[in-house]
Amino acid sequence: MNKYSGFKAIRSLDYVIILCDDLARMRAFYEQLFEFYIEEDFLERMTFFRVGTLFLGLRKRGRAYDGPNVPSSSASIQISFRVPPADVDLAYDKLVECGLEVIEPPTNQDWTHRTLFFRDPENNIIEIFADIHPCETLAEPSGAHQIVV
C-alpha cells in the first residue's frame, strides 16, 4: 500500500445523508423551499437531491446503527449553502414569506461571510452564506475565527 491509498486517497465529498424521522415532510421541505433537483427517489426510504456537484440525501431513520431520534430541542448537523451576496437577503425574504422561523437574520460576520441561519423540520441548522469583502465585516470582530500562523 502506498502513502496515498486508503483514507489519504480521498479527494472530495460526494454526498451527505440526513437521517430523518419524517422523510415525507423533510423531502417536501427541501424540494419546495430550495427547489433542488431530485436525482433519485426511493419512496418511503430515501431521496437524493442534486446540489451542484454534491448529492444531498434524506434517509428514513430505521437501521440498527442509526441510534435514537435526536431530541426536538437539538440539532444533529449544520449544512451550509454558498450563494452570491445579494441572494442571502433574497433567501431571507423567501423564509419570511413562507412563515419559517429564522434563527439569525442576514448578518455580516467577521470571517468575511454574510450569513443567514434557520432550521429544517427536524431541527438541523441550515446556513445560507456568501463570501464578502473584509471591509464589509463586523465593526467589532468576535474573535471567533482567527488566522493561526
C-alpha positions in Angstrom: 0.0 0.0 0.0 1.4 3.4 -0.9 1.2 6.5 1.2 -1.7 7.9 -0.9 -4.0 5.0 -0.6 -6.9 4.4 1.9 -8.1 7.5 3.6 -5.3 9.6 2.2 -6.8 8.9 -1.3 -9.9 10.9 -0.5 -10.2 13.9 -2.8 -13.8 15.1 -2.5 -17.0 14.8 -0.5 -19.6 13.1 -2.8 -22.8 13.0 -0.7 -24.2 13.8 2.7 -27.2 11.9 4.1 -29.5 13.4 6.7 -31.3 10.8 8.8 -35.0 11.6 9.1 -37.9 10.6 11.3 -40.4 12.0 8.9 -39.0 11.5 5.4 -42.1 12.9 3.5 -42.0 16.1 5.5 -38.3 16.6 5.0 -38.5 15.8 1.3 -41.2 18.3 0.8 -39.3 21.0 2.7 -36.1 20.6 0.7 -37.9 20.2 -2.6 -40.3 23.1 -2.2 -38.1 25.6 -0.4 -34.8 25.0 -2.2 -36.2 23.7 -5.5 -33.4 21.1 -5.6 -33.5 18.7 -8.5 -34.4 15.1 -7.3 -31.8 12.8 -8.7 -33.2 9.6 -7.2 -36.2 8.8 -5.1 -36.9 5.6 -3.3 -40.3 6.3 -1.8 -40.6 5.6 2.0 -36.8 5.0 2.3 -34.5 7.7 0.7 -34.4 10.7 -1.6 -31.3 12.2 -3.3 -31.2 15.8 -4.4 -28.5 17.2 -6.7 -26.8 20.2 -5.2 -24.1 21.4 -7.5 -21.6 18.5 -7.7 -22.8 17.0 -4.4 -25.8 14.8 -3.6 -27.9 15.7 -0.5 -29.7 12.5 0.7 -32.5 12.2 3.1 -32.9 8.7 4.6 -35.6 7.4 6.9 -34.1 6.5 10.3 -34.5 2.9 11.0 -31.3 1.0 10.7 -30.0 -0.6 13.9 -26.9 1.7 13.9 -28.9 4.9 13.4 -29.4 5.4 17.1 -32.3 7.1 18.8 -34.1 10.1 17.4 -32.5 13.5 18.1 -34.3 15.4 20.8 -36.6 18.1 19.2 -34.6 20.8 21.0 -31.3 19.8 19.5 -29.7 19.9 16.0 -27.9 16.9 14.5 -25.9 18.8 11.9 -25.4 22.2 10.3 -25.5 22.4 6.5 -24.0 25.4 4.7 -25.0 26.5 1.2 -23.0 29.2 -0.6 -24.8 31.8 -2.7 -23.9 35.2 -4.2 -24.0 38.0 -1.7 -27.4 39.5 -2.7 -29.0 36.1 -2.5 -28.6 35.8 1.3 -31.2 38.6 1.6 -33.4 37.1 -1.1 -33.4 33.8 0.8 -34.3 35.6 4.0 -37.3 37.3 2.2 -38.4 33.8 1.0 -38.2 32.4 4.5 -40.3 35.3 5.9 -42.8 34.9 3.0 -43.1 31.2 3.8 -43.6 31.9 7.5 -40.5 30.0 8.5 -38.6 30.9 11.7 -35.2 32.5 11.3 -32.5 31.8 13.9 -30.3 34.6 12.8 -31.2 37.1 10.1 -28.7 38.2 7.4 -25.5 39.3 9.2 -22.1 40.3 8.0 -19.7 38.1 10.1 -16.1 38.9 11.0 -14.9 35.9 9.0 -15.9 37.6 5.6 -19.2 35.8 5.3 -22.7 37.2 5.1 -24.9 34.6 6.8 -28.5 33.6 7.4 -29.4 30.7 9.8 -32.7 28.7 10.1 -33.8 25.2 10.8 -35.3 22.4 8.7 -38.4 20.5 10.0 -36.1 18.1 12.1 -34.1 20.9 13.7 -31.0 20.7 11.6 -29.3 24.1 11.2 -29.2 25.5 7.7 -26.8 28.3 6.9 -27.1 30.3 3.7 -23.8 32.3 3.2 -21.9 34.4 0.8 -18.3 35.5 0.7 -18.0 39.2 1.3 -15.1 41.7 1.2 -13.3 42.2 4.5 -14.4 45.9 4.5 -18.0 44.6 5.0 -17.4 42.5 8.1 -18.5 43.4 11.6 -17.1 46.6 13.1 -16.3 44.7 16.3 -14.7 41.3 15.5 -15.9 38.5 17.7 -12.6 36.7 17.7 -14.5 33.5 16.7 -12.3 33.0 13.6 -8.7 33.9 13.9 -5.9 33.0 11.5 -3.2 30.9 13.1 0.2 31.3 11.6 
